[in-house]
C-alpha cells in the first residue's frame, strides 16, 4: 500500500505491521477527514463532492458535440485488427434488433480460415460503448444481456470516468466475464482503445443467436 510505504519512509522506527494496523480503517477513525471511494484508496473528504460533478473531460465532450456512434466503426476495426477477436465486425446501435433488450453498438463474428488446420464453429462478439459516465450502470446491464446471443461481450467506457466508477465496472466485469475496454472519449479520431479485462468465452443460447443474427446476416456473413 502506497500510504503504508510513505508512513514507513517518514517514520522508519515503526514496523510495517504497526502501520498497517493503524491506517487500515482511517475512514472509520476519521470520517470527517477521510473517506474510501474504492477498495484500497483513501481520499480527503474535501474532494467528495467533486466526484458528483461532471468532470472537465465530460464537459469537453459536451462542448465538442462528440457523438457516441462516432466510435462504433473505430471499435469494430479495433476488434478485427488489434484484438483479432473478430474476422469481421460491423457497427449497429439504434434499434436494429427491435426489442427492449437493446442492440449492441458493435457486433462481430470470428470464423475459421480455410487454411486453418483445426476448424471451429463461428463465435459472436458484441460490444456496448458509452461516452458518459452517467450511463455506465445501464451500459453494463445491456452488455450482460448480450451474453444471451454472444460468445464474448465487451463494455467500452471512457478513461476519463472516475476512479470509483472504473473500479466498480472492472470488478463487475471480472465477476460476470465481460471484457472491459477503456478509451479516449473526447477524441473520435484517436480513441486509443486499451484493454483492461479480457472477456470469458461462454456458450450462448442458440435460440437467441439465430433470432438476432438473422437480422444482420447479410452484413455480417456476406
N, C-alpha and C positions, 0 to 999 in steps of 0.2 A: 504494500500500500504506500502510495506516494507520501501521504501525510505522516505515516509512521517513520519513513526514512528521513523526512525533513526534521521531525522532532529528535530523532536519534542523532542527526548531524549537529543540531544546536545544543543537545544535552547528552553527550556520549556516555555519561556516568549511569544513565538509566538503561535497563535491559529492554530488549525488544518485547518480551512478554509483558513487562510492566506498562510499556507504552500502548500495546495492543489492548490491554485490559482497561486502560484509561480512556482511550479515544473511540472505541468501537460503537458506543451509544451516545456520542456527543449531541445528537439531535434530541435525545431524551433528557440529558442533563441540562442542556441549554436551548430549549425550544424557541426562546425569544431571539436567539442569535444565530442558530444553526438549524438547517433542515436538510433532509435527504431526498433529493429529487429522483434518484435512481440507485440501484444496488451499487455499493462501493464508492459513492460520491457524496461528499458533504459540501454545502454551499451556504454562504451568508444569507440570512433572511432578507437583506436589503435587495436581493435580486429576485425574490419570489414573484412579485407582481409583474416583473418584466417579462416573465415567461408567458403570461396571459395576453400579451400584446403582440400584434403582428411584427415579425422580425423585419429588419431593414431589407433583407433579400425578398421577403414576401411582398413588401411594398414595391420593390423594384419590378417584380413580376407583374403586379397590377398596373404600374405606370407604363411599362413597355407593352402591355396588352398581349403578353405571351399566351398562346393557346395550347391546351393540353394535347390536342391532336397533332400538333407540330412535332411531337416526339414519337409518334407511332411508327412512322417509316424508319427513322434512325434506330429505334429499338429493334424493329424487325431485322434490319441489316446487322445489328449487333448480335442477335440470336444466331444468324446464319454465319457471319464471318469471324466473330470474336469467340463467342462461347461454343460455336459449332454444335449447338443443341438442336438445330433445325436445318434440314436441307432446303426448305422453303418456308418463309414466314410472310404474312400479309397483315396490313392494317385493317381493323374492323371498327370498333367503337360504335356509338349510336345505339340503335335498337335492331341490329341485324337479326338477332335470334328471337325477337318479338315475344319476350316473356319477362316476368317480374324478376327473374333470377339474374338478369343482366347479360351483357355481351362483352367478351374480352376486348380490350383495346388492340391487342395483337394476338394472333393465333398462328401456330406453325406446325409443320409436320416433319418428322425425321424418318427417312426411308433408306433402306439398303441400296447401295450402288450395285449395278450389275457385276462389277469387278470384285465385290466383296466375297470372300470365301464362305463366310457364315452369313446367311440371310436372316433378317429378323422382321417381325411384324411392325408396321408403321406406328410411330409414337406421336401423340398430340401434345403440343406445348402451348400454354396460354399465359397471358400477362395482363395485369391491371396496372395502369400508370396514373399517378396523382402528382399534381404540381403544387397543391396547397396542403399544409399540414392539418387543416381543419377537417379534411375528408379522409384521414388515414384509417379511422376505425371502420367506416363504411367500405373503404377500398379493401381492407383485409378480409372483411366478411364476403365481399364479392369474389376475391381471389380464392377463398376456401370453397365457394360454390362451384368454381370452375373445375375442381377436382372430380366432379361427377363425370366429366367427359374428357379429362386431360390426364396424361401420364405424368406431366410435370407442370407446375404452376409457379409463376413469378409475381411478386409485387414490386413495383418500381417507384421509389419515393425520393424526394429532394434531399440532397446532402445538407441543405440549409434547415431542415426540420430540427426541433430542439433535441438536445441530448436525451432527454427523458422519452420523447416520442420514438426516437430511433432505437433506444434500448428496449423499449416495450415491444416494438414491432419485431426487432431481431429475436427476442425471446419467444414470441409467438410463432415466428417462422420456424425456429428450431423445434418447437413442440409439435407443430402441425405439418412439418415437412414442406413448407412453402419457401421458394427461393427469394432472396432479398437482393435488390439492386439499388444502389444509390446513384444519383445523377445531378448534374448542374442545371437546376430548373430555370434560371434566368437566361440561359443561352442555348436555344434550339440548334444553333449551328455547331456548337461544341458541347454536347451534353456530358461527355466524359463518363460514360456508364462504368460503374465499379461494383463488382460482385462481392457481397458480404456473406451471404448464406446460400449454399447450393441446395436446390430442391431435392426432395426424396422422390424417387420414381415409385409409382404405385399403379395398380390395375384399376382403371375407371370402370364405370357401369356402361357396358356396351350398348344398352338401350339408348342412353343419352348421347353416347358417342355418335351413333348412327343418326339420331334425331337431329342433332345440331350440325354435324358435318355435311349433311345433305344440303344445308343452306349455303355452304361455302365450297362445295365440291369442285365446281368449275374453276374457281380462283386458286384453290389450294392444291388440287391434284392434276391440273392441266399439264 
